[in-house]
Amino acid sequence: MASSSVILDTKHESQSAQAHRFALFTLTTLFFMWGFITCLNDILIPYLKGAFDLTYTQAMLVQFCFFGAYFIVSVPAGMLVGRIGFKKGIITGLSVASIGCLLFYPAAELGVYGLFLGALFVLASGITVLQVSANPFVSALGPARTASSRLTMTQAFNSLGTTVAPFFGAWLIFSGSSEPAHADASAVQFPYLMIAATLAILAIVFAFIKLPSLGVQSQGAPSLKKALQYKHLKLGAVAIFLYVGAEVAIGSFLVNFLHDPRIAGLNEAQAAQFIAYYWGGAMVGRFIGALVMQKIAAGKVLAFNAVMVIVLLCVAVVTEGRVAMWSVLAVGLFNSIMFPTIFSLAIDKLGESASHGAGVLCLAIVGGAIIPLLQGMLADTSGVQLSFLLPALCYVFIGYFGLKGHRPVLLSTEK
């Protein structure tokens, strides 16, 4: 009888492992899709600028709507997922994102820029629900010690999406033309209808496939309150705020930095080609990081990468020519593992409050709207090259979080 019990337990463990691998595979498609959709904004901004004759400030409302959705929707999304469960949260996120893509069609028909911004907000809201649902799901699909590795691997496919999206957007939206000055807004209808259909199909697939149950929380607000009692979650939120802000700021200034005659003197087209090394490095780094963190503690890897980025940015500030150029581009390689690693470390030991903790972390993504603005002010007063000291300071805190701040500590509650 004991032997039969062992055989049954082994069979059950094998089936459970297979279920987890299948779930991880299907979740990977989500990471690819939201990386793909988010990066399409880089194509959408110049296109809509030409179609509606916008100023740069008006065109940048595209990104503000995206980050605004993270800021406004993240905590409610965490509460929603806490009530309905991670699987239903994924289906809801896919459905909302699909509706957002569909709204591009009437926005283009009516030719109203404000409707495009509304569609983008709905689309980004769906992606936010997906983030809140899928990130903790991936962390839970296996041993806690390798959670950062699994999340980094899935995030690598997010990077693959950001690498593929510009080619897709340029091909379908610009139709091979590099001149969007006389663009017609209707050209975005077909690409976003295709994305809407893909998201809808994924929602149907997730509705029918069997995924491991991670539970449903019945009390939303108390779980959020409990999640905020963890010091490492609060520090993780600060780390996410600073990381996303620094990453977006560095990317925003890459073209201007490479255009500087003292650095590389490249024109915009040439600089854009070199930026491929930045994103390519991020993608490769995530695959490498996923393997490294199977053997080395995630916190140590995070701290090491933060130190390397600080060194690279300082070298870029004090040197010129090719050394400065490649120092900045190499930042992508070490940035690669940071978001998924910070995320998984910050929600470690949160238990049933994980979805609410994820909502808090997604809320912190608003750093991508604030840090670049501060770096812009610094660049106006001190120059683009010196302004890279600001993101370097952000990585100091990230290094601290990796070394010490990520350790789970439940703060004492006041009575």
MARSEBA-136017 format. One line per field, with one value per residue (C-alpha): residue number from 1; residue in one letter; x, y, z. Coordinates in Angstrom, 2 decimals. Example, Ala and Ser with C-alpha at 12.3 -4.5 7.8 and 13.67 -1.06 7.14 Angstrom:
BEGIN
num 1,2
residu A,S
east 12.30,13.67
north -4.50,-1.06
up 7.80,7.14
This chain:
BEGIN
num 1,2,3,4,5,6,7,8,9,10,11,12,13,14,15,16,17,18,19,20,21,22,23,24,25,26,27,28,29,30,31,32,33,34,35,36,37,38,39,40,41,42,43,44,45,46,47,48,49,50,51,52,53,54,55,56,57,58,59,60,61,62,63,64,65,66,67,68,69,70,71,72,73,74,75,76,77,78,79,80,81,82,83,84,85,86,87,88,89,90,91,92,93,94,95,96,97,98,99,100,101,102,103,104,105,106,107,108,109,110,111,112,113,114,115,116,117,118,119,120,121,122,123,124,125,126,127,128,129,130,131,132,133,134,135,136,137,138,139,140,141,142,143,144,145,146,147,148,149,150,151,152,153,154,155,156,157,158,159,160,161,162,163,164,165,166,167,168,169,170,171,172,173,174,175,176,177,178,179,180,181,182,183,184,185,186,187,188,189,190,191,192,193,194,195,196,197,198,199,200,201,202,203,204,205,206,207,208,209,210,211,212,213,214,215,216,217,218,219,220,221,222,223,224,225,226,227,228,229,230,231,232,233,234,235,236,237,238,239,240,241,242,243,244,245,246,247,248,249,250,251,252,253,254,255,256,257,258,259,260,261,262,263,264,265,266,267,268,269,270,271,272,273,274,275,276,277,278,279,280,281,282,283,284,285,286,287,288,289,290,291,292,293,294,295,296,297,298,299,300,301,302,303,304,305,306,307,308,309,310,311,312,313,314,315,316,317,318,319,320,321,322,323,324,325,326,327,328,329,330,331,332,333,334,335,336,337,338,339,340,341,342,343,344,345,346,347,348,349,350,351,352,353,354,355,356,357,358,359,360,361,362,363,364,365,366,367,368,369,370,371,372,373,374,375,376,377,378,379,380,381,382,383,384,385,386,387,388,389,390,391,392,393,394,395,396,397,398,399,400,401,402,403,404,405,406,407,408,409,410,411,412,413,414,415
residu M,A,S,S,S,V,I,L,D,T,K,H,E,S,Q,S,A,Q,A,H,R,F,A,L,F,T,L,T,T,L,F,F,M,W,G,F,I,T,C,L,N,D,I,L,I,P,Y,L,K,G,A,F,D,L,T,Y,T,Q,A,M,L,V,Q,F,C,F,F,G,A,Y,F,I,V,S,V,P,A,G,M,L,V,G,R,I,G,F,K,K,G,I,I,T,G,L,S,V,A,S,I,G,C,L,L,F,Y,P,A,A,E,L,G,V,Y,G,L,F,L,G,A,L,F,V,L,A,S,G,I,T,V,L,Q,V,S,A,N,P,F,V,S,A,L,G,P,A,R,T,A,S,S,R,L,T,M,T,Q,A,F,N,S,L,G,T,T,V,A,P,F,F,G,A,W,L,I,F,S,G,S,S,E,P,A,H,A,D,A,S,A,V,Q,F,P,Y,L,M,I,A,A,T,L,A,I,L,A,I,V,F,A,F,I,K,L,P,S,L,G,V,Q,S,Q,G,A,P,S,L,K,K,A,L,Q,Y,K,H,L,K,L,G,A,V,A,I,F,L,Y,V,G,A,E,V,A,I,G,S,F,L,V,N,F,L,H,D,P,R,I,A,G,L,N,E,A,Q,A,A,Q,F,I,A,Y,Y,W,G,G,A,M,V,G,R,F,I,G,A,L,V,M,Q,K,I,A,A,G,K,V,L,A,F,N,A,V,M,V,I,V,L,L,C,V,A,V,V,T,E,G,R,V,A,M,W,S,V,L,A,V,G,L,F,N,S,I,M,F,P,T,I,F,S,L,A,I,D,K,L,G,E,S,A,S,H,G,A,G,V,L,C,L,A,I,V,G,G,A,I,I,P,L,L,Q,G,M,L,A,D,T,S,G,V,Q,L,S,F,L,L,P,A,L,C,Y,V,F,I,G,Y,F,G,L,K,G,H,R,P,V,L,L,S,T,E,K
east 0.00,2.84,4.42,1.13,0.85,4.35,3.54,0.32,2.15,4.86,2.26,0.41,3.64,4.45,0.99,1.29,4.69,3.28,0.33,2.71,4.89,1.83,0.53,3.92,4.00,0.55,1.36,4.48,2.25,0.73,4.14,4.94,1.63,1.82,5.45,4.37,1.42,3.35,6.20,3.73,3.26,6.69,5.27,1.87,3.25,4.95,2.12,-0.65,1.52,1.53,-2.11,-3.46,-0.72,0.11,2.80,5.30,3.58,0.21,1.74,3.33,-0.15,-0.07,2.50,0.82,-2.43,-0.55,1.20,-1.97,-3.80,-1.19,-1.49,-5.29,-6.17,-3.43,-4.84,-8.47,-7.15,-5.41,-8.67,-10.58,-8.12,-8.17,-11.93,-12.26,-8.92,-5.87,-7.29,-10.46,-8.27,-6.25,-9.43,-10.79,-7.54,-7.43,-11.06,-10.63,-7.45,-9.26,-12.06,-9.46,-7.99,-11.47,-12.04,-9.26,-11.63,-14.31,-11.57,-10.02,-13.41,-14.34,-10.83,-10.80,-7.47,-9.17,-10.90,-7.52,-6.33,-9.46,-8.88,-5.29,-6.41,-8.84,-6.15,-3.59,-6.16,-6.54,-2.78,-2.59,-5.09,-2.96,0.18,-1.51,-2.81,0.05,3.13,2.08,0.77,4.21,5.85,3.56,4.14,6.99,9.49,9.73,13.53,13.30,10.37,12.62,14.12,10.69,9.48,12.68,12.27,8.71,9.81,12.39,9.49,8.12,11.41,10.96,7.60,9.22,11.81,9.29,6.65,8.48,8.94,5.26,4.13,6.35,5.23,1.48,1.00,3.58,3.34,7.05,6.99,9.28,7.34,4.23,3.64,0.59,-0.59,-4.22,-5.49,-7.42,-4.17,-4.13,-7.50,-6.36,-3.32,-5.33,-8.22,-5.70,-4.42,-8.01,-8.78,-5.60,-6.39,-9.97,-8.74,-6.31,-9.16,-11.21,-8.21,-7.64,-11.33,-11.16,-7.70,-7.13,-4.70,-3.55,-5.87,-4.14,-7.21,-9.62,-9.64,-13.00,-11.99,-10.39,-9.64,-8.30,-5.92,-4.59,-4.12,-2.30,-0.08,0.99,2.15,5.12,8.13,9.75,6.64,6.84,10.56,9.87,7.32,9.95,12.42,9.89,9.14,12.83,13.68,10.88,11.56,15.27,14.74,12.28,14.48,17.58,15.64,14.13,17.55,19.45,18.93,19.96,22.96,24.17,23.54,26.01,29.18,31.32,29.74,29.01,27.63,25.00,21.90,18.51,18.29,21.74,21.05,17.85,19.83,22.24,19.35,18.58,21.67,20.12,16.85,18.62,20.89,17.84,16.33,19.54,20.19,16.83,17.55,21.00,19.57,16.92,19.69,21.99,19.24,18.73,22.08,22.58,20.16,18.01,18.80,22.54,22.09,19.90,22.47,25.33,23.42,22.54,26.21,27.16,24.58,25.84,29.41,28.34,26.34,29.19,31.59,29.14,29.07,32.85,34.04,33.37,33.25,32.71,33.41,30.54,28.24,28.75,28.60,25.04,23.98,25.35,22.95,20.20,22.01,22.05,18.59,17.20,16.43,15.53,11.76,10.81,13.35,12.21,8.60,9.01,11.14,8.63,5.64,7.56,5.82,2.68,0.52,-3.14,-2.26,-0.03,-2.54,-2.93,0.83,1.11,-1.41,0.73,3.83,2.05,0.95,4.62,5.17,4.06,7.74,8.08,6.23,8.04,11.76,12.15,10.56,13.09,15.95,14.62,14.82,18.38,19.30,17.97,20.19,23.28,23.26,22.14,25.36,25.43,21.70,22.45,23.62,19.94,19.08,22.43,21.18,17.99,20.04,21.71,18.40,17.79,21.17,20.15,16.87,18.75,21.22,18.95,15.61,13.97,14.05,10.45,9.59,6.05,5.67,3.94,0.37,-0.83,-3.88
north 0.00,2.36,1.65,2.44,5.69,6.72,5.91,7.97,10.89,10.76,10.66,13.59,15.61,14.84,15.95,19.09,19.92,19.43,21.68,24.35,24.15,24.46,27.40,29.11,28.61,30.16,33.06,33.79,34.77,37.50,38.99,39.04,40.74,43.57,44.27,44.34,46.68,49.03,49.44,50.22,53.59,54.56,54.19,55.64,58.90,60.23,58.88,60.65,63.76,63.94,62.91,65.54,68.17,67.96,69.65,67.36,68.01,66.96,63.87,62.82,62.58,59.07,58.05,60.02,58.14,54.85,55.70,57.34,54.04,52.26,54.94,55.04,51.38,49.40,49.34,48.75,46.01,44.38,44.43,43.04,40.19,39.50,38.91,37.03,35.17,35.31,33.32,35.41,38.48,37.46,36.91,40.29,42.06,40.52,41.43,45.07,45.43,43.98,46.53,49.30,48.19,48.06,51.69,52.75,52.09,54.71,57.10,56.95,57.15,60.30,61.72,62.84,62.72,62.68,59.41,57.87,58.89,57.35,54.13,54.06,54.51,51.57,49.46,50.31,49.57,46.05,45.61,46.81,44.12,41.59,42.78,42.47,38.99,37.38,38.52,36.91,33.87,33.27,33.77,31.11,28.46,26.67,27.03,30.49,30.50,30.43,32.85,35.66,33.32,32.33,35.93,37.06,34.35,35.44,39.07,38.12,37.42,40.85,42.21,40.11,41.83,45.26,44.22,42.96,45.69,48.58,46.52,45.51,49.09,50.61,48.00,48.23,51.80,53.64,51.14,51.40,55.22,57.11,60.34,60.60,64.29,63.66,60.56,59.51,58.33,55.47,53.58,52.49,50.74,47.47,46.86,47.45,45.33,42.51,43.01,43.15,39.83,38.25,39.42,38.16,34.74,34.62,35.48,32.57,30.22,31.17,30.72,27.07,25.91,24.50,26.46,25.76,27.43,30.06,30.93,33.84,36.42,37.37,40.60,43.19,46.16,44.23,42.30,45.56,46.92,43.74,43.90,47.44,46.19,44.56,46.86,45.08,45.71,49.46,49.51,47.44,50.01,52.76,50.58,50.01,53.76,54.61,51.77,52.42,56.16,55.67,53.19,55.46,58.53,56.84,55.65,59.10,60.76,58.12,59.76,63.21,61.71,59.84,62.94,64.98,65.60,64.87,61.43,59.94,62.72,60.40,61.60,60.39,57.45,56.21,56.66,54.65,51.74,51.78,51.85,48.32,47.26,48.72,46.73,43.69,43.71,43.84,40.81,38.76,39.81,38.43,34.99,35.01,36.32,33.60,31.00,32.83,33.21,29.46,29.34,32.78,34.61,37.12,39.94,39.60,39.57,42.69,44.52,43.54,44.76,48.04,48.67,47.91,50.40,53.09,52.50,52.58,55.80,57.49,56.47,57.90,61.20,61.69,60.33,61.08,59.30,55.57,54.79,57.02,55.73,52.02,52.61,53.93,51.24,48.52,49.67,47.68,44.41,45.06,46.64,43.40,41.50,44.46,44.86,41.18,40.67,43.69,42.63,39.04,40.01,42.67,40.28,37.43,36.09,38.20,35.08,35.89,39.60,39.04,40.47,43.65,43.94,43.58,46.41,48.66,47.82,48.52,51.84,52.71,52.43,56.09,56.81,56.54,59.83,61.72,60.83,61.67,65.08,65.76,64.63,66.95,69.89,68.88,68.56,72.07,73.55,71.33,69.48,66.03,64.23,65.43,64.72,60.97,61.36,61.48,57.92,56.79,57.98,55.96,52.79,53.43,52.70,49.68,48.30,48.76,46.95,44.03,43.77,44.36,46.04,43.01,40.89,40.27,42.26,42.49,45.87,45.89,47.15,49.97,49.39
up 0.00,0.88,-2.51,-4.30,-2.37,-3.44,-7.08,-6.90,-5.28,-7.94,-10.70,-9.14,-8.88,-12.52,-13.66,-11.54,-13.07,-16.59,-15.76,-14.49,-17.62,-19.87,-17.82,-18.03,-21.81,-22.28,-19.96,-22.00,-24.95,-22.76,-21.98,-25.69,-26.52,-24.01,-24.93,-28.56,-27.91,-25.64,-28.12,-30.93,-29.23,-30.54,-34.06,-33.17,-31.75,-34.94,-37.06,-35.12,-34.90,-38.69,-39.11,-36.68,-37.08,-33.36,-31.33,-29.61,-26.28,-27.71,-29.33,-26.03,-24.50,-25.97,-23.36,-20.60,-21.23,-21.02,-17.76,-16.50,-16.86,-14.75,-12.08,-11.98,-12.63,-10.83,-7.28,-8.39,-10.69,-7.73,-5.77,-8.76,-9.29,-5.56,-5.80,-9.08,-9.17,-11.41,-14.33,-14.60,-14.16,-17.23,-19.27,-18.13,-19.00,-22.47,-23.09,-22.00,-24.06,-27.09,-26.67,-26.47,-29.81,-31.38,-30.31,-32.68,-35.58,-34.68,-33.52,-37.00,-38.74,-36.81,-36.97,-33.33,-31.51,-28.11,-29.03,-29.82,-26.36,-24.84,-26.77,-25.58,-21.97,-22.28,-23.96,-21.27,-18.54,-19.91,-20.00,-16.39,-15.32,-17.23,-15.41,-12.03,-12.89,-14.79,-12.85,-9.52,-11.45,-12.97,-9.57,-8.05,-10.76,-9.05,-6.20,-4.59,-4.92,-8.74,-9.07,-10.31,-12.90,-14.26,-14.35,-16.06,-18.72,-19.50,-19.51,-22.14,-24.47,-23.51,-24.87,-28.00,-28.46,-28.15,-30.74,-33.30,-32.87,-34.61,-37.78,-37.73,-37.11,-39.77,-42.31,-41.72,-40.47,-42.52,-45.41,-45.94,-46.02,-43.67,-44.08,-41.85,-42.50,-44.69,-42.89,-42.73,-39.34,-40.96,-41.58,-37.92,-38.20,-39.75,-37.48,-34.31,-35.56,-36.03,-32.48,-31.14,-32.82,-31.43,-27.90,-28.17,-29.32,-26.39,-23.99,-25.38,-25.12,-21.46,-20.74,-21.84,-20.80,-17.34,-15.20,-11.64,-9.13,-7.01,-5.00,-4.72,-1.97,-0.56,1.14,-1.13,1.12,4.14,1.86,0.41,3.91,4.90,1.82,2.74,6.13,4.40,4.35,1.40,-0.72,-0.05,-0.83,-3.94,-5.09,-4.73,-6.65,-9.47,-9.58,-9.89,-12.28,-14.78,-14.56,-15.17,-18.01,-19.83,-19.23,-20.65,-23.69,-24.21,-24.41,-26.40,-29.80,-28.55,-26.75,-29.83,-31.98,-29.87,-31.98,-28.91,-28.52,-31.95,-34.16,-35.65,-37.44,-36.22,-38.64,-37.69,-33.97,-34.29,-35.73,-32.80,-30.32,-31.55,-29.60,-26.46,-26.76,-28.14,-25.11,-22.83,-24.54,-24.44,-20.85,-19.72,-21.14,-19.51,-16.24,-16.14,-16.20,-13.77,-11.16,-11.13,-9.30,-7.71,-5.40,-7.29,-4.85,-5.44,-9.22,-8.99,-6.86,-9.21,-12.27,-10.54,-9.74,-13.35,-14.67,-12.28,-13.51,-17.18,-16.77,-14.91,-17.69,-20.24,-18.34,-17.97,-21.35,-25.02,-28.36,-28.75,-25.10,-23.95,-26.71,-25.99,-22.24,-22.55,-25.02,-22.71,-19.98,-21.73,-21.03,-17.27,-17.17,-18.54,-15.32,-13.12,-13.50,-13.13,-10.34,-8.32,-8.90,-7.73,-4.72,-3.66,-3.62,-1.98,1.18,0.58,0.27,-0.40,-0.65,-3.71,-6.21,-4.16,-3.80,-7.58,-7.96,-5.77,-7.83,-11.12,-9.65,-9.21,-12.99,-13.07,-12.43,-16.19,-16.52,-13.74,-13.84,-17.58,-16.92,-14.15,-16.40,-19.10,-16.67,-15.77,-19.46,-20.15,-17.43,-17.47,-20.81,-21.94,-21.01,-17.41,-17.02,-17.02,-13.42,-12.38,-13.52,-12.07,-8.66,-9.15,-9.50,-6.11,-4.38,-6.64,-5.55,-1.90,-2.54,-4.07,-1.19,1.80,1.13,-0.52,2.65,3.78,6.91,8.29,9.95,13.33,13.12,15.30,17.44
